[in-house]
Amino acid sequence: MIKFFNSLSKNIEVFKPINDVVKIYCCGVTVYDLCHLGHARSYISWDVLRRFLIYRNYKVKFVQNFTDIDDKILKRAREEHSSMQEVSQKNIIEFHKDMDALGIMRPDSMPTATNSILSIVELIKILERKGYAYSVDGDVYYSVIKNKNYGQLSNQNIQEQNFNQQGRISLSEKSKKLTPQDFALWKNAKENEPSFKSPWGEGRPGWHIECSAMVKDELGETIDIHLGGSDLIFPHHENEIAQSESANNKKLANYWLHNGMVNVNGQKMSKSLKNFTTIRDLLESGTTPMTLRYFVLTVNYRKPLDFTDEALRSASEAWKNINMALSFFEITKKNLSININEKNEFVEEKYKETINFEISQKKIKFINALNNDLNTAGALAIIYELAKPLKNFINQFQRIKNLKINTNEKFYLKETLKTLEELTEVLGLKKEVIVIENKINEDQILSLINKRLMAKKERDYEEADKIRNSLKEKGIELIDQSPELTTWVRI
């Protein structure tokens, strides 16, 4: 059974879809700039959710929006002497480049706010008709006190909520409201800003209403899963629920999943602290896409993710080992005849049963980890178990000339690799090109090992560390088995 922590009920719940197609809506980006690490964390997590559901034979319809009209976009357009459309389209293209690089499956549909104006206007008209909305001088607001269930997601007392935590409410807007808690559904047109026709005059939609309209258009009145960052719980998702459920008299979503935030060296990521990093900057600095993806998956999606150089290095080393295992054929094909698609040569039946059972148990553990509220760290542990024997064999292969392998071993390696490929696909981890370092030969390695042993005897630990680090840079990892014996492997 798949179980998720439902932010609405505050409990772990068994997932029960409404029908044979799982309907998922994910809050997308406001397209005024490049995506940052917080976006990477969110969309990688939800990509794994989607992949896992598909792996478990669910049909999935996944919708993610673009907010393409917003004060931030208009501000950027003024700064760049361009238009709202130009800024939005440019950043939509860049969004796809980043998500494609990270191996994130494209949503089935990606509606935009500007293409949903008619639906937004119709939804506001319904709310106005039902007495949940009121208009003032071309602006339309949702009356929070009319909704007895308001606050059900954020679980806050309505009088204690911070109603301007996103800094999107102007002083003039506050003065028009019946109560401070009310929020904008439609904003009257400002001079020299894009606007759209409506029964209340020229204007543009508020931030929250667009998602309510797009969910209804794309997926219907009630969906299975609604996704987003924990920073969206209030006010955005709280307001979505209020709008949609007031208009439709139906529950908006059965399950609400929210990912935790990204910190950098223990501090909240922000431009003011100068610790803000875009996905593009990180990838261009030399971090591979799959290293970043692996790093994100080492922590459960609901917990905060602390981005540090040390954590990224650790993820890089772990991913290198898995990537090497995934590259088994490319590394060994010149001197070893193993084809994953060939018919099995004679393999002892008892041995085959043992290996098949062991691998099936690993698959069960992998599935159970993801069944448990997407425990990706537990799933990665199984991935590492599968990668280890393949990497160990590669190390032997690189050190021993004319390495012999019997049919039983060949079967074991083939089945292990097939399973590794199957399960890494569920996590969206894709093989990256390996550059095999051949600039240092075995005699040179042994010579440097002897120099290091001598340095350690003379207590010159600084020199010993320099030798170890220089070998590691060349793809050689040293293993101290005793004070007198050091072996090595290629990494």
C-alpha positions in Angstrom: 0.0 0.0 0.0 1.2 3.5 -0.9 1.0 5.9 2.0 1.5 9.7 2.0 1.6 12.3 4.7 -1.5 14.4 4.0 -0.9 18.1 4.9 -4.7 18.5 5.2 -5.3 15.8 7.8 -1.8 16.0 9.3 -1.7 12.2 9.1 -0.1 9.4 7.1 -2.9 8.0 4.9 -3.2 5.1 2.5 -3.5 6.4 -1.0 -6.8 5.6 -2.7 -7.3 7.2 -6.1 -10.7 8.5 -7.2 -10.7 6.4 -10.4 -8.4 4.7 -12.8 -6.5 7.9 -13.7 -4.6 9.6 -10.8 -5.1 13.4 -11.2 -2.3 15.5 -9.9 -1.8 19.2 -9.9 1.5 20.8 -9.1 1.9 24.6 -8.5 4.4 25.9 -11.0 6.8 28.8 -11.2 6.3 32.5 -11.7 8.4 32.9 -14.8 10.4 36.1 -14.1 13.8 34.5 -13.6 15.8 31.3 -13.7 14.9 28.4 -11.4 16.8 28.0 -8.1 17.7 25.0 -5.9 14.3 25.2 -4.1 12.6 24.5 -7.5 15.0 21.7 -8.1 14.2 20.1 -4.8 10.4 20.4 -5.4 10.2 19.2 -9.0 12.7 16.3 -8.5 10.6 15.1 -5.6 7.3 15.3 -7.5 8.9 13.7 -10.5 9.8 10.7 -8.4 6.2 10.6 -7.1 4.9 10.5 -10.6 7.5 7.9 -11.8 6.7 5.7 -8.8 3.0 5.7 -9.4 3.6 4.8 -13.1 5.9 2.0 -12.0 3.1 0.7 -9.8 0.9 0.6 -12.8 -1.2 3.7 -12.2 -2.3 5.9 -15.0 -1.4 9.5 -14.2 -2.4 12.8 -15.5 0.1 15.4 -14.3 -0.6 19.1 -14.7 1.7 22.0 -13.7 1.0 25.6 -14.4 3.0 28.7 -15.3 2.2 32.0 -13.6 2.9 34.4 -16.5 1.4 37.6 -15.1 2.6 38.9 -11.8 4.2 42.1 -10.3 7.6 40.4 -10.4 7.3 39.7 -14.1 6.1 43.3 -14.8 9.0 44.7 -12.7 11.5 42.6 -14.7 10.0 43.7 -18.0 10.5 47.3 -17.0 14.1 46.6 -16.0 14.8 44.9 -19.3 12.8 47.3 -21.4 10.8 44.5 -22.7 7.2 43.2 -22.2 5.5 40.8 -19.9 5.1 38.2 -22.7 8.8 38.4 -23.6 10.0 37.9 -20.1 7.6 35.0 -19.5 8.3 33.2 -22.8 12.1 33.6 -22.3 11.9 32.1 -18.8 9.6 29.3 -19.8 12.2 28.2 -22.3 14.9 28.4 -19.7 12.7 26.5 -17.2 12.4 23.6 -19.7 16.2 23.6 -20.2 16.8 23.2 -16.5 14.1 20.6 -15.9 15.2 18.5 -18.9 18.8 18.6 -17.7 17.6 17.2 -14.3 15.7 14.4 -16.0 12.3 15.6 -14.9 9.5 14.3 -17.1 7.5 17.1 -18.7 4.0 17.5 -17.4 1.0 16.3 -19.5 -0.2 19.8 -19.6 1.2 23.2 -18.6 -1.5 25.9 -18.7 -0.7 29.5 -18.2 -2.6 32.2 -16.3 -3.0 34.4 -19.4 -4.5 31.6 -21.4 -7.0 30.9 -18.6 -8.6 34.4 -18.2 -12.1 33.3 -19.4 -12.2 30.4 -16.9 -10.9 32.7 -14.1 -13.6 35.3 -14.8 -16.3 32.6 -14.8 -15.1 31.2 -11.5 -15.1 34.7 -9.9 -18.6 35.3 -11.2 -19.8 32.1 -9.5 -18.2 33.2 -6.2 -19.8 36.7 -6.5 -23.2 35.1 -7.2 -22.9 32.9 -4.1 -22.0 35.8 -1.9 -18.3 34.8 -1.3 -16.9 37.7 -3.4 -17.5 41.4 -3.7 -16.2 44.2 -6.0 -14.9 47.6 -5.1 -13.8 50.1 -7.9 -12.9 47.4 -10.3 -11.2 45.1 -7.8 -12.8 41.9 -6.6 -12.1 40.3 -3.2 -12.9 37.0 -1.6 -14.7 37.4 1.8 -12.9 35.1 4.2 -15.4 35.4 7.0 -18.1 33.8 4.7 -16.1 30.5 4.8 -16.4 28.7 8.1 -13.7 26.2 7.0 -11.1 28.8 6.2 -7.8 27.8 7.8 -8.3 24.1 7.5 -5.0 23.4 5.7 -2.7 25.9 7.5 -4.4 25.1 10.8 -4.2 28.6 12.0 -6.6 30.9 13.9 -8.0 33.3 11.3 -7.2 36.3 13.5 -3.6 35.3 14.0 -2.6 34.6 10.4 -0.1 36.8 8.6 -2.2 37.9 5.6 0.6 39.7 3.8 3.5 37.3 4.2 4.2 37.3 0.5 4.3 41.1 0.4 1.8 41.2 -2.5 -0.8 43.4 -0.8 -0.6 47.2 -1.3 -1.9 49.9 1.1 -4.6 50.9 -1.4 -5.8 47.3 -1.6 -6.1 47.0 2.2 -8.3 50.1 2.3 -10.8 48.6 -0.1 -11.3 45.3 1.9 -14.2 44.7 4.2 -11.8 42.8 6.5 -8.0 42.6 6.4 -8.2 38.8 5.8 -9.9 39.1 2.4 -7.8 38.5 -0.7 -7.9 39.7 -4.3 -9.5 37.6 -7.0 -9.3 40.4 -9.7 -7.2 43.5 -9.7 -8.2 46.7 -11.5 -6.0 47.7 -14.4 -3.1 50.0 -13.6 -1.7 52.5 -16.1 0.8 51.1 -18.6 0.3 47.5 -17.4 -1.2 44.6 -19.4 -4.9 44.0 -18.7 -7.8 41.8 -19.7 -11.6 42.5 -20.1 -14.0 41.4 -17.4 -17.4 42.3 -16.0 -15.6 44.5 -13.4 -13.6 46.4 -16.0 -10.1 46.0 -17.4 -7.8 44.2 -15.0 -5.9 41.0 -14.2 -6.4 38.0 -12.0 -5.1 37.8 -8.4 -2.4 35.3 -7.6 -4.5 32.5 -6.1 -7.5 32.3 -8.4 -5.5 31.1 -11.4 -4.7 27.7 -9.9 -8.4 27.1 -8.9 -9.4 27.8 -12.4 -6.7 25.7 -14.0 -7.3 22.7 -11.7 -11.0 22.7 -12.7 -10.3 23.2 -16.4 -7.6 20.5 -16.6 -8.6 17.9 -14.1 -12.1 18.6 -12.8 -13.6 19.8 -9.5 -11.9 17.2 -7.2 -8.4 15.8 -7.8 -6.4 13.1 -6.2 -3.2 15.0 -5.2 -2.2 18.6 -5.0 1.5 19.4 -4.8 3.7 22.3 -3.8 6.3 23.7 -1.5 5.6 24.1 2.2 5.8 27.9 1.7 2.6 27.7 -0.3 0.5 26.2 2.4 -0.5 29.7 3.5 -1.8 31.8 1.9 -1.8 30.3 -1.6 -3.1 26.8 -1.0 -5.4 27.9 1.8 -7.0 30.4 -0.6 -7.2 27.9 -3.4 -9.2 25.6 -1.2 -11.5 28.4 -0.1 -12.2 29.5 -3.7 -12.6 26.1 -5.3 -14.7 24.6 -2.6 -17.0 27.6 -2.2 -17.6 27.7 -6.0 -17.9 23.9 -6.6 -19.4 22.6 -3.3 -16.8 19.8 -3.6 -13.5 18.9 -2.0 -10.6 20.3 -4.0 -8.0 17.6 -3.4 -8.0 14.4 -1.4 -4.3 14.5 -0.7 -2.0 17.6 -0.2 1.7 17.0 -0.3 4.3 19.7 0.5 8.0 19.5 0.2 10.4 21.1 2.8 12.5 24.1 2.1 16.2 24.3 1.0 18.7 25.9 3.3 22.3 26.8 2.4 24.8 26.1 5.2 22.0 26.1 7.7 20.5 29.4 6.6 17.4 30.1 4.5 18.4 30.6 0.9 17.9 34.2 -0.1 19.5 36.8 -2.3 20.0 39.2 0.6 22.2 36.6 2.4 24.1 36.1 -0.9 23.6 32.3 -0.7 21.1 32.2 -3.5 22.0 29.6 -6.2 20.2 28.9 -9.5 20.2 25.4 -11.0 22.0 26.8 -14.0 24.8 28.2 -11.9 25.3 25.0 -10.1 25.4 22.9 -13.2 27.7 25.2 -15.0 30.1 25.1 -12.0 30.7 21.4 -12.6 28.1 19.6 -10.6 26.4 17.0 -12.8 22.6 16.9 -13.1 22.4 13.5 -11.6 24.7 14.4 -8.7 22.2 17.2 -7.9 19.3 14.8 -8.3 20.9 12.2 -6.1 21.6 14.8 -3.4 18.0 15.9 -3.3 16.8 12.3 -2.9 19.1 11.7 0.1 16.6 13.5 2.3 12.8 12.8 2.6 10.9 15.4 0.6 9.1 16.8 3.7 12.2 17.6 5.6 14.4 20.7 5.2 17.3 20.1 2.8 20.6 21.7 3.8 22.8 22.5 0.9 26.5 22.4 1.8 29.7 21.8 -0.2 30.4 18.8 2.0 27.0 17.3 1.4 27.3 17.8 -2.3 30.7 16.2 -2.4 29.4 13.2 -0.5 26.5 12.9 -3.0 28.9 13.2 -5.9 31.1 10.4 -4.6 28.0 8.1 -4.0 26.6 8.9 -7.4 30.0 8.2 -9.1 29.9 4.7 -7.7 26.3 4.1 -8.9 27.1 5.6 -12.3 30.1 3.4 -12.6 27.9 0.4 -11.9 25.3 1.6 -14.5 28.2 1.9 -17.0 29.3 -1.7 -16.5 29.0 -2.7 -20.2 30.8 0.4 -21.5 33.7 -0.2 -19.1 34.1 -4.0 -19.6 32.8 -4.6 -23.2 36.3 -4.6 -24.8 37.5 -7.6 -22.9 34.5 -9.2 -21.4 31.6 -10.9 -23.3 28.5 -10.1 -21.4 25.3 -9.0 -23.2 22.3 -8.1 -21.1 19.9 -9.2 -23.8 21.6 -12.5 -24.7 20.0 -15.8 -23.7 21.4 -17.2 -20.5 24.1 -19.8 -20.8 23.8 -22.8 -18.6 23.4 -21.6 -15.0 22.9 -23.9 -12.1 19.2 -24.0 -11.3 19.7 -23.7 -7.6 22.0 -20.8 -8.0 19.6 -19.1 -10.3 16.7 -19.5 -7.8 18.9 -18.0 -5.0 19.9 -15.0 -7.0 16.4 -14.4 -8.3 15.1 -14.5 -4.7 17.8 -12.1 -3.4 17.0 -9.6 -6.2 13.2 -9.9 -5.7 13.8 -9.2 -2.0 15.7 -6.0 -2.9 12.9 -4.9 -5.2 10.4 -5.4 -2.4 12.5 -3.3 0.0 12.8 -0.6 -2.7 9.1 -0.5 -3.3 8.3 -0.6 0.4 10.6 2.4 1.0 8.8 4.5 -1.6 5.4 3.2 -0.4 6.3 4.8 2.9 5.7 8.4 2.1 8.3 8.4 -0.7 11.3 7.4 1.5 13.8 8.1 -1.2 16.7 7.7 1.2 15.7 4.1 1.9 15.2 3.5 -1.9 18.8 4.8 -2.5 20.1 2.4 0.1 18.8 -0.5 -2.1 20.3 1.1 -5.2 23.6 1.3 -3.5 23.4 -2.4 -2.5 22.8 -3.3 -6.2 25.6 -1.1 -7.4 28.2 -2.4 -5.0 28.9 -5.9 -6.5 29.0 -4.4 -10.0 31.5 -1.7 -9.0 33.6 -4.3 -7.1 33.8 -6.4 -10.3 34.8 -3.4 -12.3 37.6 -2.7 -9.9 38.8 -6.3 -10.3 38.4 -6.1 -14.1 40.6 -2.9 -14.2 43.4 -4.5 -12.1 43.5 -8.1 -13.3 44.4 -8.9 -16.8 42.4 -11.6 -18.6 39.9 -11.9 -15.7 37.9 -15.1 -15.9 34.2 -15.2 -15.2 32.0 -18.3 -15.0 28.4 -18.6 -16.2 27.0 -18.3 -12.7 28.8 -15.0 -12.1 27.8 -13.7 -15.5 24.1 -14.4 -14.7 24.4 -12.7 -11.3 26.0 -9.6 -12.8 23.5 -9.4 -15.6 20.4 -9.7 -13.3 21.9 -7.3 -10.9 22.5 -4.7 -13.6 19.0 -5.2 -15.1 17.5 -4.6 -11.7 19.7 -1.6 -11.0 18.7 0.0 -14.3 15.0 -0.7 -13.6 15.0 0.9 -10.1 17.2 3.9 -10.9 14.7 4.7 -13.7 12.0 4.9 -11.0 14.1 7.6 -9.2 14.9 9.3 -12.5 18.7 8.6 -12.1 20.2 8.3 -15.6 23.6 7.1 -16.5 26.1 9.9 -17.2 29.2 9.6 -19.4 32.2 8.4 -17.5 35.6 9.6 -18.4 38.0 6.8 -17.6 41.3 8.3 -16.4 44.3 6.4 -18.0 47.0 9.0 -17.4 48.5 7.0 -14.5 49.5 3.4 -14.8 49.8 0.6 -12.2 53.6 1.0 -11.7 53.2 4.8 -11.0 50.4 4.1 -8.5 52.4 1.5 -6.6 55.4 3.9 -6.6 53.3 6.7 -5.0 51.8 4.2 -2.5 55.3 3.3 -1.4 56.2 7.0 -1.1 53.1 7.6 1.0 53.9 4.6 3.3 57.4 6.0 3.8 56.0 9.5 4.6 53.7 8.0 7.2 56.6 6.1 8.8 58.4 9.4 9.1 55.3 11.0 10.5 55.0 13.4 7.5 51.3 13.1 7.4 50.9 16.3 5.4 52.9 14.7 2.5 50.9 11.4 2.9 47.6 13.3 2.6 48.9 15.1 -0.5 49.8 11.8 -2.2 46.3 10.4 -1.3 44.5 13.5 -2.6 46.6 13.6 -5.9 45.8 10.0 -6.6 42.1 10.6 -5.8 42.1 13.4 -8.4 43.3 10.9 -10.9 40.5 8.5 -10.1 42.5 6.3 -7.7 41.2 5.6 -4.2 43.6 4.2 -1.5 42.5 1.6 1.0 44.7 1.3 4.1 44.4 -2.4 5.2 47.1 -2.1 7.8 50.0 0.3 8.7 52.2 -1.6 6.2 49.7 -2.5 3.5 47.7 -0.2 1.2 45.6 -1.4 -1.8 43.9 0.7 -4.4 40.8 0.8 -6.6 39.8 3.0 -9.5 36.8 5.2 -8.8 
